[in-house]
Amino acid sequence: MFGDGVFETCHISNQQILDFSLHLTRLKSSLNFLEIAAKIDDLTQKSYQLIKKNNIKNGILRINISRGQGSIGYLPKKNIKPNIIIQTKKLQKIKDQKISPKISLGISKKITLNSISQISQYKTNNSLNYILAKIEGQKNGFFDNILLNEKQDICETSSANIFWCKDNKIYTPSLNCGILNGTKRQRIIKICRQQNMSLEEGKFNLKDLKNCQEMFISNSSFLILEIDEINIGDNIIKTKTNEISSKILKIFRNDYKNTYTSGI
């Protein structure tokens, strides 16, 4: 009840869970913050057993942990046994999610994030802000909406971290804007550092998107998705290239190919 729990969404490729250690680290941190005493020592084993049982070669693994049954009202009873649900599903193609030929983003007018909220660091089951932002974007004909915080800093979309490029430099909001530290965000930043790409994490507003040449978003479902245009009121910014995101995605795939072996 009350969205009292956490979840992780992981990418399955060749029956391997990509960046599972990063997901488990964040999951443990989330459980600790919510003070949910779930035993997850065998989570890796059970996850791979389910992937094999459901014969999922490429897809999504979702782990959902709630506090458990027994409480009435907001104060949980002591010694509740948490509920742990693991599920798999096939990947949903981006073309099935689009409502127009282009991948476009709008700006949410309905939802504002809180930069000082600690909860934004964790993937809690209470995701109403993101649900409403996604619905708002879809109603306006966008693939998704960009969310701002109370200071009008650019944060993230309803389901992904944001990166954009100008003059061969990559920009992305810093964690103190009130965003989730996505596992793919972490990997992209690591790749940029290793490849000596110019990247800046910071606080940016919508004016900083002026003359944006490239934008892409990242999450565990589609890894990296290139954006065609950003709609800021009556102003439409059309991206001109996908050179940097294509380079990062290529390194992404090579890293995974070299790190993971097929078959469980």
C-alpha positions as CSV (number, residue, x, y, z in Angstrom):
1,M,0.0,0.0,0.0
2,F,1.0,3.7,-0.5
3,G,3.7,2.9,-3.0
4,D,5.8,1.6,-0.1
5,G,8.6,-0.2,-1.9
6,V,11.3,0.0,-4.6
7,F,12.0,-1.5,-8.0
8,E,14.7,-2.0,-10.6
9,T,14.3,-2.4,-14.3
10,C,17.2,-4.2,-16.0
11,H,18.1,-4.9,-19.6
12,I,18.6,-8.6,-20.7
13,S,20.9,-9.2,-23.6
14,N,21.9,-12.6,-24.8
15,Q,20.4,-13.9,-21.5
16,Q,22.7,-11.7,-19.5
17,I,21.5,-8.9,-17.2
18,L,23.5,-5.8,-18.2
19,D,25.1,-3.8,-15.3
20,F,23.4,-6.0,-12.7
21,S,26.0,-5.0,-10.1
22,L,25.0,-1.3,-10.5
23,H,21.3,-2.2,-10.2
24,L,21.9,-4.3,-7.0
25,T,24.0,-1.5,-5.5
26,R,21.2,1.0,-6.0
27,L,18.5,-1.6,-4.9
28,K,20.4,-2.1,-1.6
29,S,20.7,1.6,-1.1
30,S,17.0,2.1,-1.8
31,L,16.0,-0.7,0.7
32,N,18.3,0.8,3.3
33,F,16.8,4.3,2.8
34,L,13.2,3.0,3.1
35,E,14.2,0.7,6.0
36,I,12.9,-2.4,4.3
37,A,14.7,-5.5,5.6
38,A,14.5,-7.6,2.5
39,K,16.8,-10.6,2.1
40,I,18.2,-10.4,-1.5
41,D,21.3,-12.6,-1.2
42,D,19.8,-15.1,-3.7
43,L,18.4,-12.4,-6.0
44,T,21.0,-13.0,-8.8
45,Q,20.5,-16.7,-8.8
46,K,16.7,-16.4,-8.9
47,S,16.8,-13.8,-11.6
48,Y,18.8,-16.0,-13.9
49,Q,16.7,-19.0,-13.1
50,L,13.6,-17.0,-14.2
51,I,15.3,-15.8,-17.4
52,K,16.1,-19.4,-18.3
53,K,12.7,-20.7,-17.3
54,N,10.9,-18.0,-19.4
55,N,13.4,-18.4,-22.3
56,I,14.1,-14.7,-22.5
57,K,17.1,-14.0,-24.7
58,N,16.6,-10.3,-25.1
59,G,14.2,-8.4,-22.8
60,I,13.5,-6.7,-19.5
61,L,13.9,-8.0,-15.9
62,R,11.9,-6.1,-13.3
63,I,12.5,-6.6,-9.6
64,N,9.8,-5.2,-7.3
65,I,10.2,-5.2,-3.5
66,S,7.4,-3.9,-1.2
67,R,7.4,-3.7,2.6
68,G,4.9,-6.5,2.9
69,Q,1.4,-7.1,4.3
70,G,0.0,-6.3,7.7
71,S,0.1,-2.5,8.3
72,I,-3.0,-0.3,8.5
73,G,-2.3,3.3,8.0
74,Y,1.1,4.9,7.4
75,L,3.1,3.4,10.3
76,P,4.3,-0.1,9.3
77,K,4.1,-2.9,11.7
78,K,7.3,-4.4,13.0
79,N,8.7,-7.6,11.6
80,I,6.8,-7.5,8.3
81,K,8.0,-9.9,5.7
82,P,8.8,-8.0,2.5
83,N,7.3,-9.2,-0.8
84,I,9.8,-9.8,-3.6
85,I,8.5,-10.2,-7.2
86,I,10.8,-10.8,-10.1
87,Q,9.3,-10.8,-13.7
88,T,10.6,-10.8,-17.2
89,K,9.1,-9.6,-20.5
90,K,10.2,-9.1,-24.0
91,L,11.4,-5.7,-25.1
92,Q,8.9,-3.3,-26.4
93,K,10.0,-1.7,-29.7
94,I,10.4,2.0,-29.8
95,K,8.2,2.3,-32.9
96,D,5.3,0.7,-30.9
97,Q,5.7,3.5,-28.3
98,K,5.9,6.4,-30.7
99,I,2.8,8.5,-31.6
100,S,4.6,10.3,-34.4
101,P,7.4,9.5,-36.9
102,K,9.8,11.7,-34.9
103,I,11.1,11.2,-31.4
104,S,10.2,14.5,-29.8
105,L,10.2,15.8,-26.2
106,G,8.1,18.5,-24.6
107,I,8.4,20.3,-21.3
108,S,6.1,19.3,-18.4
109,K,3.9,22.1,-17.1
110,K,2.1,19.8,-14.7
111,I,4.9,18.2,-12.7
112,T,7.9,19.9,-11.0
113,L,10.6,17.9,-9.2
114,N,12.1,18.8,-5.9
115,S,15.9,19.3,-6.0
116,I,16.3,18.8,-2.2
117,S,14.2,15.6,-1.9
118,Q,16.3,12.6,-1.0
119,I,13.6,10.3,-2.4
120,S,14.4,11.3,-6.0
121,Q,17.7,9.3,-5.6
122,Y,15.8,6.0,-5.3
123,K,13.5,4.1,-7.6
124,T,10.4,3.9,-5.3
125,N,7.1,2.3,-6.2
126,N,5.5,5.7,-5.7
127,S,6.1,7.0,-9.3
128,L,3.0,9.2,-9.7
129,N,5.0,12.2,-10.8
130,Y,6.5,10.3,-13.7
131,I,3.2,8.7,-14.7
132,L,1.5,12.1,-14.9
133,A,4.4,13.6,-16.8
134,K,4.3,10.7,-19.3
135,I,0.6,11.0,-19.8
136,E,0.9,14.8,-20.3
137,G,3.6,14.3,-22.9
138,Q,1.6,11.7,-24.8
139,K,-1.5,13.9,-24.8
140,N,0.6,16.7,-26.5
141,G,2.0,14.4,-29.1
142,F,5.4,13.9,-27.6
143,F,7.3,10.7,-26.9
144,D,8.1,12.0,-23.4
145,N,8.3,15.2,-21.3
146,I,11.3,16.9,-19.8
147,L,10.9,17.6,-16.1
148,L,12.2,20.7,-14.4
149,N,12.8,21.3,-10.7
150,E,11.6,24.2,-8.5
151,K,14.6,26.2,-9.7
152,Q,13.7,25.6,-13.3
153,D,16.8,23.4,-13.7
154,I,16.6,20.7,-16.4
155,C,16.3,17.3,-14.6
156,E,15.2,14.2,-16.6
157,T,12.3,12.8,-18.6
158,S,9.6,10.7,-17.0
159,S,11.7,7.5,-17.7
160,A,15.2,8.5,-18.7
161,N,18.3,10.6,-18.0
162,I,19.1,13.4,-20.5
163,F,22.3,14.3,-22.4
164,W,22.8,17.0,-25.1
165,C,25.7,18.2,-27.2
166,K,26.9,21.6,-28.4
167,D,30.3,22.2,-30.1
168,N,31.5,18.6,-29.4
169,K,30.8,19.0,-25.6
170,I,28.3,16.8,-23.8
171,Y,26.1,18.2,-21.0
172,T,23.9,16.4,-18.5
173,P,22.2,17.5,-15.3
174,S,24.0,16.8,-12.0
175,L,22.6,14.6,-9.3
176,N,21.9,17.6,-7.0
177,C,19.2,18.7,-9.5
178,G,17.0,16.0,-7.9
179,I,17.5,13.3,-10.6
180,L,17.9,9.5,-10.5
181,N,21.4,8.3,-11.0
182,G,20.5,5.9,-13.8
183,T,22.8,2.8,-14.4
184,K,23.1,3.7,-18.0
185,R,23.8,7.3,-17.1
186,Q,26.7,6.0,-15.0
187,R,28.1,3.9,-17.8
188,I,27.8,6.8,-20.4
189,I,29.7,9.1,-18.0
190,K,32.4,6.5,-17.5
191,I,32.7,6.0,-21.3
192,C,33.0,9.7,-21.8
193,R,35.8,9.9,-19.2
194,Q,37.6,6.9,-20.7
195,Q,37.4,8.3,-24.2
196,N,38.5,11.8,-23.1
197,M,35.2,13.3,-24.4
198,S,34.3,16.7,-23.0
199,L,31.4,16.3,-20.5
200,E,30.0,18.6,-18.0
201,E,27.6,17.7,-15.2
202,G,25.8,20.8,-13.8
203,K,22.7,22.9,-13.4
204,F,21.2,24.0,-16.7
205,N,18.0,25.7,-17.7
206,L,16.0,25.6,-20.9
207,K,18.0,28.5,-22.4
208,D,21.1,26.2,-22.3
209,L,19.4,24.1,-24.9
210,K,19.7,26.9,-27.5
211,N,21.7,25.8,-30.5
212,C,21.7,22.2,-29.2
213,Q,23.0,20.1,-32.0
214,E,22.3,16.7,-30.5
215,M,20.2,15.2,-27.7
216,F,19.8,11.7,-26.4
217,I,18.2,10.0,-23.4
218,S,19.1,6.8,-21.7
219,N,17.6,4.1,-19.6
220,S,17.7,0.3,-19.1
221,S,15.0,-0.4,-21.7
222,F,16.3,1.3,-24.9
223,L,19.9,2.0,-23.6
224,I,20.3,5.2,-25.7
225,L,17.6,6.9,-27.7
226,E,18.4,9.8,-30.1
227,I,16.0,12.8,-29.9
228,D,14.8,14.5,-33.1
229,E,13.4,17.7,-31.6
230,I,12.7,19.5,-28.4
231,N,9.5,21.5,-28.1
232,I,9.8,24.5,-25.7
233,G,6.6,26.3,-26.0
234,D,6.4,27.7,-29.5
235,N,10.1,27.2,-30.0
236,I,11.1,23.9,-31.6
237,I,14.8,22.9,-31.5
238,K,15.6,20.4,-34.2
239,T,18.7,18.3,-33.6
240,K,21.2,18.2,-36.5
241,T,23.3,15.1,-35.8
242,N,23.6,11.9,-33.8
243,E,27.3,11.5,-34.2
244,I,28.3,11.5,-30.5
245,S,25.4,9.3,-29.3
246,S,26.1,6.8,-32.1
247,K,29.8,6.7,-31.0
248,I,28.8,6.1,-27.4
249,L,26.2,3.5,-28.3
250,K,28.9,1.6,-30.3
251,I,31.2,1.6,-27.4
252,F,28.3,0.6,-25.2
253,R,27.7,-2.5,-27.3
254,N,31.3,-3.4,-27.6
255,D,31.7,-3.2,-23.8
256,Y,28.8,-5.5,-23.2
257,K,29.9,-7.9,-25.9
258,N,33.4,-8.1,-24.3
259,T,32.0,-8.3,-20.7
260,Y,29.3,-10.8,-21.0
261,T,29.2,-14.3,-22.6
262,S,26.0,-15.8,-24.1
263,G,24.2,-18.6,-22.5
264,I,23.4,-19.4,-18.8
